[in-house]
Amino acid sequence: MSTTQTFHFEDDDLDDDNFEIEGNKLLYMIILFSIIIFLTICFFVYTRCVARSRSATSSVSRISVQLSEPEGLDAATINNLPIKVYKQVNETTTFECSICLGGFEEEEKVKMLPNCSHFYHCECVDKWLITHTSCPICRTQVQVDSPV
């Protein structure tokens, strides 16, 4: 005994108005979702623009402050910095110039900054001090006693 099920649809079951209402709801949801995504993107673009403009404004003020500060040390002061001969303490410990990151070699001449005793390759620290008045590591102001 097999039973066969047959489905009969009446015209009222397949009403086009029901599909139109569901289709309109779907269309409204898609439009609403698109608007939310668009507004979110606009918000992020706006915040990026505001952050960049604030960054540009602060960098302009930093530039103007840097322009009013002295550029660096004069050549006579740089030339009066003490020059030492580098001696390696032991074979396992090596030091390097923190400006160029190159290692010091035995018997190499290095310049030592008087206030903090940090030392560098002569060429490296000379270039640094032309545009700065402080130690590259600790930012202590470089002051050289007069040679007199």
C-alpha positions in Angstrom: 0.0 0.0 0.0 1.8 3.0 -1.2 0.5 6.4 -0.6 1.3 9.1 -3.0 1.1 12.6 -1.8 0.1 15.2 -4.1 0.1 18.9 -3.4 -2.5 21.1 -4.6 -2.1 24.8 -4.6 -4.9 27.1 -4.9 -4.6 30.5 -6.4 -4.9 32.1 -3.0 -1.8 30.3 -1.7 0.4 31.8 -4.4 -0.6 35.4 -4.0 1.8 37.8 -5.7 1.0 40.4 -3.1 2.8 38.3 -0.4 5.9 38.1 -2.6 5.8 41.9 -3.2 5.7 42.7 0.5 8.6 40.3 1.2 10.5 41.6 -1.7 9.9 45.2 -0.6 11.1 44.4 3.0 14.2 42.8 1.5 14.8 45.9 -0.7 14.4 48.2 2.3 16.8 46.1 4.4 19.4 46.2 1.6 19.1 50.0 1.2 19.3 50.5 5.0 22.4 48.2 5.3 24.0 50.1 2.4 23.3 53.5 4.1 24.9 52.2 7.3 28.0 51.0 5.5 28.3 54.3 3.6 28.0 56.3 6.8 30.5 54.2 8.6 33.0 54.6 5.7 32.4 58.4 5.7 33.0 58.5 9.5 36.3 56.7 9.2 37.5 58.9 6.3 36.5 62.0 8.3 38.4 60.9 11.4 41.5 60.1 9.3 41.4 63.5 7.7 41.0 65.2 11.1 43.9 63.2 12.5 46.1 64.1 9.5 45.3 67.8 9.8 46.1 67.8 13.5 49.3 65.9 12.8 50.2 68.4 10.0 49.4 71.3 12.3 51.6 69.9 15.2 54.5 69.2 12.8 54.3 72.7 11.5 54.5 74.1 15.0 57.4 71.6 15.7 59.2 72.9 12.6 58.8 76.5 13.7 60.1 75.7 17.2 63.1 73.9 15.6 63.9 76.9 13.4 64.0 79.2 16.4 66.5 76.9 18.3 70.2 77.1 17.6 71.3 74.8 14.8 74.3 73.2 16.4 77.7 73.8 17.7 80.2 76.0 15.9 83.3 74.4 14.3 85.7 75.7 17.0 83.7 74.0 19.8 83.5 70.8 17.8 87.2 70.8 17.2 87.9 71.4 20.9 86.2 68.1 22.0 88.7 65.7 23.6 90.0 62.9 21.3 90.9 59.6 22.9 92.4 56.4 21.6 90.0 53.5 21.9 91.3 50.5 23.8 89.3 47.3 23.8 88.6 46.1 27.4 88.5 42.4 26.6 88.0 40.2 23.5 84.4 39.4 24.2 83.1 43.0 24.7 83.0 45.3 21.8 81.6 48.8 21.6 80.0 50.5 18.7 79.3 54.1 17.6 75.6 54.7 18.3 75.4 57.1 15.4 76.6 54.9 12.6 76.4 51.5 14.5 79.9 50.6 13.3 82.2 48.9 15.8 85.3 50.6 17.2 88.6 49.1 16.3 91.7 48.9 18.6 93.7 52.1 18.6 91.1 54.1 16.7 90.7 57.7 17.6 87.3 58.6 19.1 85.7 61.8 20.4 84.3 61.8 23.9 81.7 64.3 25.0 82.8 66.0 28.2 79.6 66.1 30.2 78.4 62.6 29.7 81.6 60.7 28.6 79.9 59.0 25.7 82.2 58.5 22.8 81.8 58.2 19.0 83.7 58.1 15.7 85.1 61.5 15.2 83.4 62.0 11.8 80.0 60.8 13.1 79.9 63.0 16.1 81.2 66.0 14.1 78.3 65.6 11.6 75.8 65.2 14.5 77.0 68.3 16.4 76.8 70.5 13.3 73.0 70.3 13.6 72.6 69.4 17.3 73.9 70.7 20.6 73.4 67.5 22.7 74.6 64.0 23.0 72.9 61.6 20.6 72.3 59.0 23.4 71.4 61.0 26.6 70.7 64.4 25.2 73.0 66.1 27.7 74.0 69.5 26.3 77.6 69.6 25.1 79.7 72.2 26.8 83.4 72.4 26.1 85.6 74.2 28.5 87.7 76.9 26.7 91.2 75.8 25.9 92.7 78.7 27.8 
